[in-house]
Amino acid sequence: MQTYILMTKLSPDLSRQMKDRSKLGRSWLEQVKDKCPEVKFIAHYAILGAYDFLDIYEAPNEEVAAKVSIISQANGAFQAESLAAIPYKRFIELTKEI
């Protein structure tokens, strides 16, 4: 399985619904589990900066990763990006091949 990082920025309307954040987050997670049962979540963080949330997860391919981003956007994310991640040790190995 490939590791992905999902960076999510909420829409301004959703950002104002902080009291409902837990409920909205559970609903999103349930949808991901239903539509993408092969996805395995590793970590979930609320972050300060250009994005509101960072999720690290594993998916079998980029199409499933795209579904996770689309589900986020369908649930009010203003922006959702799934980025492929390479373990640092493997990255170093790749640099030695060049």
C-alpha positions in Angstrom: 0.0 0.0 0.0 1.1 3.5 -0.8 1.2 6.2 2.0 -0.6 9.5 1.3 -0.9 12.7 3.1 -4.3 14.6 2.9 -4.1 18.3 3.5 -7.6 19.8 4.1 -8.7 23.4 4.3 -12.3 23.9 5.4 -14.7 26.3 3.8 -15.3 29.5 5.7 -18.9 28.4 6.6 -17.6 25.1 8.0 -14.8 26.8 9.9 -17.4 28.7 11.8 -19.1 25.5 13.0 -16.5 24.5 15.5 -19.1 23.2 18.0 -20.2 20.6 15.3 -16.6 19.7 14.3 -16.6 16.3 16.1 -19.9 15.3 14.5 -18.8 16.5 11.0 -15.5 14.7 11.3 -17.1 11.4 12.3 -19.5 11.7 9.4 -16.6 12.3 7.0 -14.7 9.3 8.4 -17.7 7.0 8.1 -18.1 8.0 4.5 -14.5 7.3 3.7 -14.7 3.9 5.5 -17.9 3.1 3.5 -16.7 4.2 0.1 -13.0 3.3 0.5 -12.9 0.3 2.9 -9.3 -0.5 1.9 -8.0 2.8 3.3 -6.1 2.6 6.6 -5.7 5.8 8.6 -2.4 6.2 10.4 -2.7 9.7 12.0 -5.0 12.7 12.1 -3.9 16.2 13.1 -5.6 19.6 13.4 -2.9 22.1 12.3 -2.4 25.8 12.3 -1.5 27.5 9.0 -2.6 27.3 5.4 -4.5 24.0 6.1 -6.8 23.0 8.9 -6.2 19.2 9.0 -3.5 16.8 8.0 -4.2 13.0 7.7 -1.7 10.3 7.0 -3.2 7.2 5.5 -2.5 4.2 3.3 -4.4 3.4 0.1 -3.8 0.9 -2.7 -3.5 3.4 -5.5 -4.0 7.1 -6.5 -7.6 6.5 -7.5 -8.6 5.5 -4.0 -6.6 8.5 -2.7 -8.5 10.7 -5.1 -11.8 9.4 -3.6 -10.7 10.4 -0.1 -10.0 14.0 -1.4 -13.3 14.0 -3.3 -15.2 12.9 -0.2 -13.5 15.7 1.8 -14.6 18.3 -0.8 -18.2 16.8 -0.9 -18.3 17.4 2.9 -17.4 21.1 2.7 -13.6 21.2 2.3 -12.6 24.3 0.5 -9.4 22.5 -0.6 -8.3 18.9 -0.3 -5.0 17.5 -1.6 -3.7 14.0 -1.3 0.0 13.8 -1.7 2.0 10.6 -2.2 4.6 10.1 0.6 7.8 8.1 0.4 9.5 6.9 3.6 12.7 8.8 4.2 14.9 5.7 4.1 13.5 4.8 0.7 14.0 8.3 -0.5 17.7 8.1 0.5 18.0 4.8 -1.4 16.5 6.5 -4.5 19.1 9.3 -4.3 21.9 6.8 -4.4 20.5 5.4 -7.7 21.0 8.7 -9.4 
